[in-house]
Amino acid sequence: MIAFGSEVQDRRFARRKEFLLVCNGAWASSSLAGNTRKYHGLLVAGGRVLLASLDEHLNGEPLTPAAYAGGTDERGLSRLYGVCLDPDPVFSYAAGGASLRKRISFDGALTVRYDLAGPGEVRVVPLVADRGIHETRTAYDLTATPIPGGVRVGPLTLRSREMAFAPAPCLYRDVLYEEDRERGYAHQEHLYAPGAFTAAGEDCTLTLTAEADGVSCSAARPGRDGWLDRAADSFLCGDEILAGYHWFAEGWGRDTFVSIPGLLLSRGRYAEARRVFARSAERLKGGLIPNRMPDDYASSDAPLWFLHALERYRACSHDDRFVASMRPHIEAILREYPESAVAHLDGGLIAVAPRSTWMDTPHTPRAGKPVEVNALWIAALRFAESLGIEGPVPAHTAESAFSRFWNQDRGCFFDLLDPTDPAVRPNQVIALALGIVPPEQGRRALGVIREELLTPFGLRTLSPRERGYAGRFAGDATYHNGTVWPWLLPFYIDALRIHAPGADSAVLLAPLSAHLADAGLGTVSECFDGDTPHRPRGCISQAWSVAGVLRGYRGPPSGGDAGAA
């Protein structure tokens, strides 16, 4: 259980804590201080915020905090005495001589349960947006149609058995989303209120439900899974892995295959892994896996991450039959990828197009031969050879060429060759984790990584000693120039196992475990500031971040243990 007491009355504290309930890519999410992002909503599905929030009152006293263009309304926080997640968020209020406990549940439909202790009147006003998640809205032509037990608004149906609905359509004007304002995005809109649900009683339970057309419901998986398992499940949507919440709630090829070892293999979820592999294999074209589904073939590393994840699947499941069924796709990647639009073979190594690696902003184009791409290339050649598949060059030829990456002056590996980039970045840790570097070089590079890149929450994307380092996240210019990414940490742990055994991985993972009670509650953020106190940034829940923590605790390792130089 994650629990907070009276500290939630501090708006600065409460707005930093966000809950997220997910079902098949649909979600209910907000901060403990109300909606602070346009992506927040109590029923968000199909890329649309349908039900934005509920304006709740107990005995005439407001319970819902909010921000408007004219200022913040914090009266609701003063009546909030505690919040716990078990995993559903439960809020405890007191007002007008009565106490109220509110539980929010989500299974594709929203259920809000109000348990009233003492005499009281509960009034709930639904606030409807019905717009795209990346948009804001001020003009409405919605019609509220009363139905037995509730109201229908656009694709939404709201009902209550205990509360009576009274139509009173109006607009809540100039609602402000503070997080979006700070990020420099559209952050102000109006919300449509169709009327109010009201009931008076004593020591009773009231419920309100919201459903959306075309959104299916799904019962939670049985069992008493922990936070990380529940977070992992939130990214699984059919045969895809969604990249992150809230604005990356779609399949990304690279993120998918970086995530599979942690999200699925570490938990023995092999059938789901097979479905994801098979679906992506169907989309293979010209040796490339789409990065942003379904048809963005601009990633130079997604095919190599596909092969790496497939090799890890084989090592964990011993399912040679499925791997054999993937053989035509493995052969196609090895044959066509080195002659594709984003990658070509040069002297045994892979050279890539600009902005085609995971560091994909204009500020880190990395055209040339990136260190991690070529480490993955060597791993792919090794994997193919273990299956009796001949690649365009032998693995040992690529390994010999990889020796050019060693930077003797800095005691670590160049991030890029042709042109040479000596900046200290974390991508080299993937080569260490895959076991393709000599032991002495691995130990020296680990020392540099530990001293210049390691933080409690992952690895910095650029050393603070480098020109251009940014210790505070501020958009694309800083995204990969100092910002810390948790997904890299398990590769560092694997590198330690190979080149400096003895470190306790649980010690390294402890800060990220504690982070489960911060930012996105029960999950792991996309990234963090490079400088202390390493404030969480980006998406509040990212697939490869969660996968990294799971893999750090449970394995599987990257595979370098068996192939260390």
C-alpha positions as a printed NumPy array, in Angstrom:
array([[  0.   ,   0.   ,   0.   ],
       [  1.092,   3.567,  -0.733],
       [ -0.341,   6.028,   1.781],
       [ -0.168,   9.727,   2.601],
       [ -1.588,  11.709,   5.511],
       [ -2.196,  15.401,   6.059],
       [  0.785,  16.305,   3.857],
       [ -1.613,  16.007,   0.907],
       [ -3.131,  19.317,   2.023],
       [  0.032,  20.988,   0.696],
       [ -0.714,  21.628,  -2.957],
       [  2.95 ,  21.471,  -3.982],
       [  3.16 ,  17.992,  -2.476],
       [ -0.21 ,  16.799,  -3.775],
       [  0.253,  17.911,  -7.375],
       [  3.483,  15.914,  -7.641],
       [  1.674,  12.655,  -6.785],
       [ -0.305,  11.203,  -9.689],
       [ -2.373,   8.043,  -9.793],
       [ -2.833,   6.014, -12.956],
       [ -5.301,   3.163, -13.49 ],
       [ -5.03 ,   1.441, -16.87 ],
       [ -7.07 ,  -1.113, -18.788],
       [ -6.189,  -2.064, -22.381],
       [ -4.645,   1.334, -23.083],
       [ -7.542,   3.306, -21.572],
       [ -6.965,   5.069, -18.266],
       [ -8.185,   7.043, -15.293],
       [ -5.553,   9.422, -13.969],
       [ -5.101,  12.627, -12.036],
       [ -2.901,  14.163,  -9.384],
       [ -3.877,  14.288,  -5.737],
       [ -4.353,  18.028,  -6.311],
       [ -6.737,  17.512,  -9.23 ],
       [ -5.997,  17.624, -12.939],
       [ -2.671,  19.31 , -13.619],
       [ -2.257,  17.984, -17.179],
       [ -4.563,  17.968, -20.18 ],
       [ -3.785,  14.238, -20.301],
       [ -5.497,  13.709, -16.957],
       [ -9.021,  12.379, -16.95 ],
       [-11.198,   9.846, -15.187],
       [-12.113,   8.141, -18.457],
       [ -9.582,   8.46 , -21.253],
       [ -9.863,   6.036, -24.167],
       [ -9.06 ,   5.881, -27.848],
       [ -6.722,   8.84 , -27.52 ],
       [ -9.506,  11.054, -26.157],
       [-10.176,  12.597, -22.77 ],
       [-13.876,  11.875, -22.362],
       [-14.655,  12.465, -18.682],
       [-12.128,  15.003, -17.39 ],
       [-13.065,  15.088, -13.708],
       [-15.8  ,  15.251, -11.086],
       [-16.59 ,  18.39 ,  -9.107],
       [-17.612,  16.961,  -5.719],
       [-19.222,  18.562,  -2.67 ],
       [-20.005,  17.233,   0.807],
       [-22.603,  19.163,   2.808],
       [-22.115,  22.09 ,   0.477],
       [-18.351,  22.163,   0.957],
       [-16.15 ,  21.695,  -2.148],
       [-13.875,  18.635,  -2.17 ],
       [-12.247,  18.954,  -5.592],
       [ -9.112,  21.107,  -5.877],
       [ -8.541,  22.786,  -9.216],
       [ -6.582,  25.513, -10.941],
       [ -8.075,  28.264, -13.057],
       [ -6.616,  31.138, -15.044],
       [ -7.482,  33.409, -12.118],
       [ -5.806,  31.246,  -9.468],
       [ -6.044,  27.94 ,  -7.631],
       [ -8.98 ,  26.656,  -5.615],
       [ -7.447,  24.711,  -2.72 ],
       [-10.517,  24.457,  -0.507],
       [-10.909,  20.79 ,  -1.319],
       [ -7.383,  20.027,  -0.125],
       [ -8.152,  21.478,   3.298],
       [-10.838,  18.792,   3.695],
       [ -8.627,  15.945,   2.468],
       [ -7.075,  14.027,   5.373],
       [ -5.453,  11.093,   3.662],
       [ -4.979,   9.148,   0.44 ],
       [ -3.956,   5.536,   0.028],
       [ -3.568,   3.277,  -2.999],
       [ -4.226,  -0.446,  -2.594],
       [ -3.937,  -0.273,  -5.699],
       [ -7.121,   1.749,  -6.272],
       [ -6.834,   5.313,  -4.951],
       [ -8.911,   5.959,  -1.841],
       [ -9.475,   9.533,  -0.59 ],
       [-10.657,  10.412,   2.931],
       [-12.536,  13.685,   3.504],
       [-14.359,  15.407,   6.354],
       [-16.772,  18.34 ,   6.004],
       [-19.882,  19.622,   7.699],
       [-19.894,  17.   ,  10.448],
       [-19.614,  14.03 ,   8.084],
       [-16.778,  11.867,   6.813],
       [-16.531,  10.547,   3.291],
       [-14.321,   7.885,   1.775],
       [-14.029,   7.844,  -2.018],
       [-12.627,   4.892,  -3.978],
       [-11.864,   5.143,  -7.709],
       [-11.827,   1.9  ,  -9.712],
       [-11.248,   1.439, -13.427],
       [-11.652,  -1.609, -15.67 ],
       [-12.336,   0.24 , -18.911],
       [-15.343,   1.766, -17.168],
       [-15.089,   4.108, -14.193],
       [-16.659,   3.317, -10.837],
       [-16.526,   5.852,  -8.011],
       [-17.757,   4.633,  -4.64 ],
       [-18.593,   7.08 ,  -1.862],
       [-18.907,   5.702,   1.696],
       [-20.595,   8.284,   3.904],
       [-20.253,   8.216,   7.706],
       [-22.703,  10.497,   9.475],
       [-25.443,  12.639,   7.931],
       [-24.588,  14.364,   4.7  ],
       [-25.45 ,  15.429,   1.197],
       [-23.159,  14.461,  -1.657],
       [-23.248,  16.411,  -4.902],
       [-21.205,  15.381,  -7.954],
       [-20.914,  17.351, -11.199],
       [-19.335,  15.455, -14.137],
       [-16.99 ,  17.599, -16.222],
       [-16.759,  16.446, -19.827],
       [-14.013,  17.282, -22.346],
       [-14.496,  14.798, -25.231],
       [-11.312,  15.833, -27.085],
       [ -7.947,  14.463, -28.138],
       [ -5.403,  13.938, -25.385],
       [ -2.948,  16.416, -26.914],
       [ -5.583,  19.131, -27.346],
       [ -7.532,  21.636, -25.294],
       [-11.094,  22.738, -25.972],
       [-13.227,  25.838, -25.408],
       [-16.181,  25.407, -27.786],
       [-18.862,  22.796, -27.113],
       [-21.93 ,  21.622, -28.991],
       [-22.606,  18.629, -26.76 ],
       [-26.125,  17.62 , -25.795],
       [-26.951,  16.088, -22.436],
       [-29.741,  13.518, -22.66 ],
       [-31.249,  12.342, -19.341],
       [-31.704,   8.57 , -19.134],
       [-32.997,   6.345, -16.319],
       [-30.514,   6.679, -13.48 ],
       [-28.286,   9.223, -15.174],
       [-27.316,  11.101, -18.314],
       [-25.748,  10.514, -21.693],
       [-23.285,  13.07 , -23.109],
       [-21.689,  12.355, -26.475],
       [-20.054,   8.905, -26.184],
       [-20.335,   8.937, -22.361],
       [-23.004,   7.356, -20.198],
       [-23.038,   8.279, -16.507],
       [-25.295,   6.51 , -14.03 ],
       [-25.989,   6.194, -10.323],
       [-28.438,   3.94 ,  -8.535],
       [-28.481,   6.065,  -5.396],
       [-28.005,   9.628,  -6.649],
       [-30.584,  11.524,  -8.686],
       [-29.444,  13.43 , -11.762],
       [-30.709,  16.955, -12.381],
       [-29.879,  18.624, -15.727],
       [-28.157,  22.012, -15.439],
       [-25.791,  22.391, -18.401],
       [-23.028,  24.95 , -18.086],
       [-19.322,  25.503, -18.747],
       [-16.517,  25.522, -16.205],
       [-14.362,  28.207, -17.763],
       [-10.616,  28.743, -17.932],
       [ -9.522,  25.495, -16.295],
       [ -5.71 ,  25.584, -16.081],
       [ -3.27 ,  22.668, -16.339],
       [ -0.141,  23.692, -14.455],
       [  2.192,  20.941, -15.667],
       [  1.415,  21.696, -19.31 ],
       [  1.96 ,  25.398, -18.721],
       [  5.388,  24.66 , -17.27 ],
       [  6.219,  22.424, -20.252],
       [  5.245,  25.204, -22.681],
       [  2.18 ,  23.501, -24.157],
       [ -1.493,  24.437, -24.504],
       [ -2.799,  24.471, -20.934],
       [ -6.178,  26.188, -20.641],
       [ -9.703,  25.133, -21.608],
       [-13.377,  25.067, -20.705],
       [-15.144,  21.909, -19.525],
       [-18.784,  20.983, -20.104],
       [-21.001,  20.163, -17.108],
       [-24.323,  18.489, -18.031],
       [-25.805,  18.771, -14.527],
       [-25.382,  17.206, -11.093],
       [-25.896,  13.904,  -9.279],
       [-27.144,  14.464,  -5.718],
       [-28.149,  12.323,  -2.742],
       [-28.646,  12.927,   0.968],
       [-28.306,  10.189,   3.552],
       [-26.56 ,   8.909,   6.636],
       [-24.067,   6.046,   6.987],
       [-24.612,   4.896,   3.409],
       [-22.828,   4.047,   0.184],
       [-23.301,   5.865,  -3.112],
       [-21.852,   4.93 ,  -6.5  ],
       [-21.326,   6.684,  -9.802],
       [-20.299,   4.892, -12.996],
       [-19.101,   6.182, -16.36 ],
       [-18.854,   4.135, -19.545],
       [-17.804,   5.072, -23.063],
       [-19.082,   3.701, -26.348],
       [-16.76 ,   1.125, -27.865],
       [-14.536,   0.758, -24.794],
       [-14.481,  -2.808, -23.532],
       [-14.137,  -3.709, -19.877],
       [-11.651,  -6.245, -18.581],
       [-11.38 ,  -7.715, -15.108],
       [ -8.063,  -7.338, -13.33 ],
       [ -5.694, -10.304, -13.389],
       [ -6.168, -12.547, -10.361],
       [ -3.556, -12.68 ,  -7.636],
       [ -1.778, -10.229,  -5.371],
       [  0.751,  -8.757,  -7.762],
       [  3.127,  -6.098,  -6.531],
       [  3.373,  -2.551,  -7.838],
       [  5.933,  -3.357, -10.504],
       [  3.882,  -6.279, -11.845],
       [  0.773,  -4.121, -12.027],
       [  2.733,  -1.363, -13.733],
       [  4.156,  -3.872, -16.208],
       [  0.685,  -5.145, -17.068],
       [ -0.501,  -1.591, -17.771],
       [  1.655,  -1.436, -20.91 ],
       [  0.304,  -4.661, -22.412],
       [ -2.434,  -3.984, -24.936],
       [ -3.298,  -6.945, -27.114],
       [ -0.16 ,  -7.886, -29.052],
       [  1.539,  -4.544, -28.452],
       [  3.521,  -2.944, -25.659],
       [  2.611,   0.7  , -25.169],
       [  5.606,   2.955, -24.585],
       [  4.375,   5.174, -21.758],
       [  1.687,   7.242, -20.105],
       [  0.354,   9.677, -20.776],
       [  1.556,  10.923, -24.174],
       [  3.375,   7.804, -25.423],
       [  0.39 ,   5.474, -25.083],
       [  1.136,   3.709, -28.378],
       [  3.44 ,   0.988, -29.614],
       [  7.079,   1.922, -30.295],
       [  9.334,  -0.76 , -31.772],
       [ 12.543,   0.161, -29.983],
       [ 10.833,   0.602, -26.619],
       [  8.958,  -2.669, -27.085],
       [ 12.03 ,  -4.831, -27.507],
       [ 14.114,  -3.042, -24.891],
       [ 11.18 ,  -3.706, -22.545],
       [ 10.344,  -7.344, -23.33 ],
       [ 13.064,  -8.917, -21.116],
       [ 11.846,  -7.028, -18.044],
       [  8.111,  -6.729, -18.7  ],
       [  7.563, -10.29 , -19.931],
       [ 10.562, -12.611, -19.753],
       [ 11.415, -11.812, -16.128],
       [  7.862, -12.832, -15.233],
       [  7.636, -15.949, -17.367],
       [  5.047, -14.388, -19.67 ],
       [  6.3  , -16.222, -22.73 ],
       [  3.009, -16.558, -24.599],
       [  2.528, -12.804, -24.557],
       [  6.117, -12.308, -25.685],
       [  5.508, -14.634, -28.64 ],
       [  2.467, -12.59 , -29.68 ],
       [  4.465,  -9.365, -29.571],
       [  7.327, -10.873, -31.58 ],
       [  4.953, -12.328, -34.159],
       [  3.036,  -9.074, -34.596],
       [  6.198,  -7.03 , -35.12 ],
       [  7.651,  -9.651, -37.454],
       [  4.582,  -9.215, -39.652],
       [  5.49 ,  -5.531, -39.981],
       [  9.102,  -6.191, -40.942],
       [  9.942,  -4.343, -44.16 ],
       [ 13.32 ,  -3.925, -45.795],
       [ 15.02 ,  -5.355, -42.738],
       [ 13.444,  -2.736, -40.486],
       [ 10.974,  -2.883, -37.618],
       [  8.683,   0.141, -37.364],
       [  9.63 ,   2.323, -34.453],
       [  6.429,   4.279, -34.087],
       [  3.686,   1.873, -35.008],
       [  2.469,   1.109, -37.537],
       [  4.583,   2.57 , -40.363],
       [  7.491,   4.704, -39.113],
       [ 10.588,   2.836, -40.311],
       [ 13.119,   5.458, -39.208],
       [ 14.853,   3.522, -36.411],
       [ 18.318,   2.089, -36.977],
       [ 18.301,   0.13 , -33.725],
       [ 14.762,  -1.318, -33.467],
       [ 15.638,  -4.395, -35.615],
       [ 18.7  ,  -5.071, -33.471],
       [ 16.708,  -4.741, -30.251],
       [ 14.196,  -7.184, -31.789],
       [ 16.971,  -9.735, -32.309],
       [ 18.421,  -9.098, -28.854],
       [ 15.025,  -9.652, -27.198],
       [ 14.484, -12.799, -29.288],
       [ 17.869, -14.161, -28.19 ],
       [ 16.943, -13.435, -24.554],
       [ 13.593, -15.166, -25.119],
       [ 15.391, -18.267, -26.363],
       [ 17.782, -18.239, -23.4  ],
       [ 14.924, -17.923, -20.882],
       [ 12.262, -20.158, -22.411],
       [ 14.395, -22.739, -24.281],
       [ 11.657, -22.504, -26.911],
       [ 13.671, -23.443, -29.986],
       [ 10.496, -24.178, -31.938],
       [  9.267, -20.589, -31.806],
       [ 12.728, -19.202, -32.546],
       [ 12.875, -21.506, -35.566],
       [  9.582, -20.017, -36.781],
       [ 11.27 , -16.603, -36.615],
       [ 14.197, -17.769, -38.75 ],
       [ 12.948, -16.162, -42.01 ],
       [ 12.639, -12.826, -40.201],
       [ 16.1  , -13.149, -38.647],
       [ 17.544, -13.865, -42.08 ],
       [ 15.661, -10.94 , -43.61 ],
       [ 17.029,  -8.511, -41.013],
       [ 20.609,  -9.695, -41.477],
       [ 20.276,  -9.542, -45.256],
       [ 18.361,  -6.271, -45.687],
       [ 19.07 ,  -4.144, -42.612],
       [ 22.723,  -3.412, -43.561],
       [ 21.496,  -2.005, -46.894],
       [ 18.465,  -0.11 , -45.585],
       [ 17.557,   3.559, -45.659],
       [ 18.77 ,   4.083, -42.083],
       [ 21.772,   1.757, -41.793],
       [ 24.603,   0.454, -43.933],
       [ 27.549,  -1.85 , -43.409],
       [ 30.981,  -0.219, -43.51 ],
       [ 34.146,  -2.07 , -42.58 ],
       [ 32.295,  -4.645, -40.501],
       [ 30.439,  -1.967, -38.522],
       [ 27.042,  -0.334, -38.942],
       [ 26.762,   3.35 , -39.877],
       [ 23.372,   4.971, -39.331],
       [ 21.327,   7.926, -40.493],
       [ 20.946,  10.972, -38.232],
       [ 18.289,  10.895, -35.526],
       [ 17.735,   7.16 , -35.952],
       [ 18.973,   5.951, -32.539],
       [ 17.167,   6.291, -29.21 ],
       [ 18.846,   9.709, -28.851],
       [ 16.675,  11.015, -31.652],
       [ 16.346,  14.776, -31.216],
       [ 18.01 ,  17.383, -33.483],
       [ 20.43 ,  18.045, -30.601],
       [ 21.891,  14.502, -30.681],
       [ 21.732,  13.392, -34.34 ],
       [ 24.541,  10.776, -33.944],
       [ 24.987,  10.122, -37.675],
       [ 27.891,   7.713, -38.048],
       [ 28.669,   4.538, -36.116],
       [ 27.062,   4.617, -32.655],
       [ 28.636,   2.42 , -30.013],
       [ 25.471,   0.683, -28.793],
       [ 24.168,   0.024, -32.314],
       [ 27.391,  -1.766, -33.15 ],
       [ 27.38 ,  -3.681, -29.876],
       [ 23.883,  -4.879, -30.737],
       [ 25.046,  -5.661, -34.272],
       [ 27.767,  -7.948, -32.936],
       [ 25.271,  -9.602, -30.578],
       [ 22.919, -10.127, -33.542],
       [ 25.678, -11.772, -35.579],
       [ 26.556, -14.043, -32.655],
       [ 22.914, -15.002, -32.218],
       [ 22.54 , -15.764, -35.91 ],
       [ 25.668, -17.905, -35.941],
       [ 24.345, -19.887, -32.965],
       [ 21.342, -20.733, -35.159],
       [ 23.474, -21.649, -38.154],
       [ 22.581, -18.46 , -40.014],
       [ 25.37 , -16.735, -41.894],
       [ 25.452, -12.958, -41.615],
       [ 26.934, -10.484, -44.099],
       [ 30.161, -10.556, -42.062],
       [ 31.334, -12.97 , -39.368],
       [ 30.829, -11.837, -35.792],
       [ 34.574, -11.944, -35.154],
       [ 35.15 ,  -9.474, -38.002],
       [ 32.732,  -6.983, -36.456],
       [ 34.27 ,  -7.589, -33.024],
       [ 37.713,  -6.801, -34.392],
       [ 36.432,  -3.596, -35.984],
       [ 34.707,  -2.653, -32.711],
       [ 38.116,  -2.246, -31.087],
       [ 38.269,   1.167, -32.772],
       [ 35.735,   2.436, -30.236],
       [ 38.253,   2.333, -27.381],
       [ 39.327,   5.818, -26.277],
       [ 42.646,   5.311, -24.52 ],
       [ 42.879,   8.941, -23.441],
       [ 39.536,   8.937, -21.61 ],
       [ 39.629,   5.316, -20.462],
       [ 36.221,   4.52 , -21.939],
       [ 34.54 ,   4.052, -25.309],
       [ 33.782,   6.634, -27.968],
       [ 30.061,   7.251, -28.311],
       [ 30.402,   7.544, -32.086],
       [ 32.896,   6.791, -34.839],
       [ 33.196,   8.355, -38.306],
       [ 32.938,  11.097, -37.128],
       [ 34.534,  10.465, -33.754],
       [ 32.664,  11.75 , -30.7  ],
       [ 34.706,  11.484, -27.492],
       [ 31.901,  12.792, -25.238],
       [ 31.261,  10.533, -22.253],
       [ 27.777,   9.11 , -22.722],
       [ 26.058,   6.012, -21.317],
       [ 25.511,   4.095, -24.561],
       [ 28.81 ,   2.282, -24.078],
       [ 27.334,   0.455, -21.092],
       [ 25.305,  -1.699, -23.488],
       [ 28.53 ,  -2.965, -25.058],
       [ 29.859,  -3.776, -21.592],
       [ 26.65 ,  -5.579, -20.633],
       [ 26.72 ,  -7.651, -23.826],
       [ 30.204,  -8.87 , -22.97 ],
       [ 31.939,  -7.815, -26.173],
       [ 34.766,  -5.709, -24.689],
       [ 38.073,  -6.867, -23.17 ],
       [ 38.005,  -7.209, -19.356],
       [ 40.515,  -4.462, -18.605],
       [ 38.781,  -1.983, -20.884],
       [ 35.449,  -2.96 , -19.323],
       [ 36.736,  -2.275, -15.828],
       [ 38.214,   1.09 , -16.806],
       [ 35.066,   2.167, -18.626],
       [ 32.929,   1.158, -15.649],
       [ 35.019,   3.454, -13.48 ],
       [ 34.326,   6.404, -15.783],
       [ 30.621,   5.568, -15.986],
       [ 30.388,   5.268, -12.202],
       [ 32.192,   8.543, -11.592],
       [ 30.581,  10.695, -14.277],
       [ 27.222,   9.185, -15.251],
       [ 25.783,   7.09 , -12.419],
       [ 22.996,   8.614, -10.302],
       [ 20.503,   7.019,  -7.877],
       [ 17.916,   6.81 , -10.676],
       [ 19.929,   5.664, -13.673],
       [ 22.653,   6.975, -15.951],
       [ 23.084,  10.53 , -17.173],
       [ 22.988,  10.896, -20.933],
       [ 26.037,  13.171, -20.869],
       [ 28.819,  13.699, -18.354],
       [ 28.597,  16.938, -16.326],
       [ 32.197,  17.528, -17.401],
       [ 31.181,  17.838, -21.043],
       [ 30.318,  21.028, -22.823],
       [ 26.571,  21.157, -23.412],
       [ 25.634,  19.259, -20.251],
       [ 22.211,  20.256, -18.906],
       [ 21.429,  19.33 , -15.31 ],
       [ 17.767,  20.321, -15.513],
       [ 15.353,  18.904, -18.045],
       [ 13.996,  21.598, -20.348],
       [ 12.702,  19.922, -23.491],
       [ 14.433,  18.401, -26.5  ],
       [ 17.72 ,  20.27 , -26.103],
       [ 18.291,  18.569, -22.736],
       [ 16.503,  15.265, -23.39 ],
       [ 19.743,  13.387, -24.084],
       [ 22.3  ,  15.9  , -22.845],
       [ 22.392,  15.179, -19.141],
       [ 18.911,  13.908, -18.362],
       [ 18.938,  10.613, -16.423],
       [ 17.215,   7.534, -17.883],
       [ 16.354,   4.545, -15.632],
       [ 16.189,   2.029, -18.497],
       [ 19.986,   2.087, -18.718],
       [ 20.519,   1.021, -15.101],
       [ 20.055,  -2.757, -15.589],
       [ 22.709,  -2.672, -18.313],
       [ 25.048,  -1.048, -15.811],
       [ 24.182,  -3.799, -13.32 ],
       [ 24.907,  -6.444, -15.969],
       [ 28.213,  -4.745, -16.761],
       [ 29.119,  -4.908, -13.074],
       [ 28.35 ,  -8.637, -12.978],
       [ 30.8  ,  -9.201, -15.813],
       [ 33.58 ,  -6.697, -15.148],
       [ 33.365,  -5.881, -11.415],
       [ 31.355,  -8.605,  -9.642],
       [ 30.347,  -8.174,  -6.037],
       [ 28.041,  -5.154,  -6.103],
       [ 24.569,  -5.683,  -4.636],
       [ 22.083,  -4.735,  -7.361],
       [ 19.346,  -4.212,  -4.75 ],
       [ 21.352,  -1.295,  -3.335],
       [ 21.502,   0.325,  -6.763],
       [ 17.784,  -0.246,  -7.358],
       [ 16.588,   0.957,  -3.933],
       [ 16.053,   4.623,  -4.946],
       [ 13.888,   3.568,  -7.88 ],
       [ 11.901,   1.306,  -5.561],
       [ 11.312,   4.277,  -3.266],
       [ 10.332,   6.321,  -6.318],
       [  7.225,   4.125,  -6.641],
       [  5.666,   6.414,  -4.005],
       [  6.524,   9.578,  -5.946],
       [  5.377,  11.116,  -9.249],
       [  3.434,   8.297, -10.953],
       [  2.337,   6.321,  -7.922],
       [  3.215,   2.644,  -8.184],
       [  5.254,   3.049, -11.365],
       [  8.524,   4.491, -12.714],
       [  9.036,   7.795, -14.525],
       [ 10.531,   8.171, -17.974],
       [ 13.532,  10.235, -16.883],
       [ 15.009,  12.478, -14.171],
       [ 17.057,  15.644, -13.914],
       [ 20.786,  15.078, -14.152],
       [ 21.47 ,  17.288, -11.129],
       [ 20.287,  16.663,  -7.593],
       [ 17.67 ,  16.237,  -6.309],
       [ 17.002,  14.435,  -9.619],
       [ 13.399,  15.519, -10.014],
       [ 11.31 ,  13.048, -12.073],
       [ 10.5  ,  14.253, -15.578],
       [  8.745,  13.164, -18.753],
       [  6.016,  10.548, -18.7  ],
       [  4.983,   9.478, -15.207],
       [  5.007,   5.823, -16.302],
       [  7.374,   4.47 , -18.954],
       [  7.509,   0.863, -20.139],
       [ 11.27 ,   0.509, -20.393],
       [ 11.758,   2.218, -17.025],
       [  9.476,  -0.29 , -15.309],
       [ 11.069,  -3.096, -17.333],
       [ 14.516,  -1.962, -16.242],
       [ 13.694,  -2.148, -12.551],
       [ 12.043,  -5.552, -12.961],
       [ 15.006,  -6.874, -14.908],
       [ 17.448,  -5.409, -12.408],
       [ 15.775,  -7.373,  -9.631],
       [ 14.778, -10.561, -11.43 ],
       [ 16.83 , -10.819, -14.618],
       [ 17.328, -11.981, -17.249],
       [ 20.79 , -10.471, -17.709],
       [ 21.687,  -8.955, -21.056],
       [ 23.48 , -12.122, -22.103],
       [ 27.062, -10.998, -21.877],
       [ 27.915, -13.366, -19.024],
       [ 28.182, -16.216, -21.51 ],
       [ 30.006, -14.217, -24.145],
       [ 32.403, -12.   , -22.256],
       [ 35.656, -11.347, -24.031]])
